[in-house]
Amino acid sequence: MAERLLVKGGLVIDPSQNIESVRDVLIEDGKIAEVRAGLSKQPGLKDAPVLDAQGLWVIPGLIDMHVHLREPGREGDETILTGTRAAARGGVTTVLAMPNTEPPVDTPSAVSFVKSKAVAEGAVRVLVAGAATVGQKGERLTEIVGMVRAGISAVTDDGRPMMNSELMRRALECCKDCGIPFIDHCEDEHLSAGACVNEGRAATAKGLRGMPWAGETVMVSRDIALSELTGAHVHIAHISAAQSVTAVRLAKKRGLNVTAEATPHHFTLCEEDAPGYDANFKMNPPLRSARDREAVLEGLADGTIDAVATDHAPHGPGKKALGLPLAPFGVIGLETSLALGITHLVGKKILSPKKLLERMSAAPARLLGLKDRGSLKKGMLADIALVHPGESWTVEARFESKSRNSPFIGMKLKGQVRATLVGGRAAFRHDHAL
Ligand SMILES: [Zn+2]
């Protein structure tokens, strides 16, 4: 007998099929078997186990293409186990793990290590990005082809930019041949050296050195030129500056192979929202001006920014207590991203629910070439989140993540994930729900 589950009576929202209506979803052997109204009344399905989804959204599991799981080497901050549990709690069923671990994932055997550990311990599916340069030092390219054979989904030196444009060109040529994207952390390190906040009001108010927006935009512009030169797919990570969004918009108008993502913290917060010297608001790129945040929202609305990704970057409390200048960059985000999207993008009419899910599931699937997820079409993996869209909750410092470095603690949000299914099986269930 096939293993079955019937998700009954929820509002199915699936941008890939332009569906937004109450339907039943039949799961068989870990895959979507059917999505239809009145399925539960079929005689053959009367005895199938049922998950009652009345009043809930039934959506394709989210795909977060920018996540730091910290394993190997920094298991005190996060592990594959805790990071994927955090993902499941946030409705995320696939994460792309960034390679800046210790040591970095820069060889085929390191790729295999993360992949097999993720299969053994992960609560959700884990894709692996390989480093672009050996040790992420920016000097010598890694064996990209060998890592592709070991199963990487993208190449990136994230955490650090690719400062050497010639090396970047060679990496792009290789990525193009292999058919995978290059994800770039766009930052001119000479312009941002020694800075910990945005250049402008934040830096002036706090008496700290700031990063100018141009440090991001010059590299975005360079990457657009190198994408045009090579034809490779360049994906701009965590876009934050208005001028960068404009550059990507123009590149897309010209038909270039350039895409971009924005984080929940950049579409929700700006530099004026960061209180005092709290290092939980220290991230790279930094929170920028209100005008920059506006531009990110415009980019998300018009599709210039293809995807929402968290840049989930766990750091233990000791490190964030070092204060703004010394603390490491980065904030966690997996457990709050969907609620931030529902509250600030859907709630403020920037995106419809369908468009939000496009940015958080269908688009990342497309950018990473994943043909078996990001949709509730028949035959897809049964990766599904059940969400109560109207439920209010306050973000508390109780996370599945090992780390607590969230700028959203204390914030009131709408939208609660009630359950997350991976391959039709519960990876997360909210308290007493369901
Ligand atoms: Zn990152």
Boltz pocket constraint, residues with backbone or C-beta under 6 A from the ligand:
constraints:
  - pocket:
      binder: B
      contacts: [[A, 66], [A, 68], [A, 98], [A, 158], [A, 159], [A, 311], [A, 313]]
      max_distance: 6.0
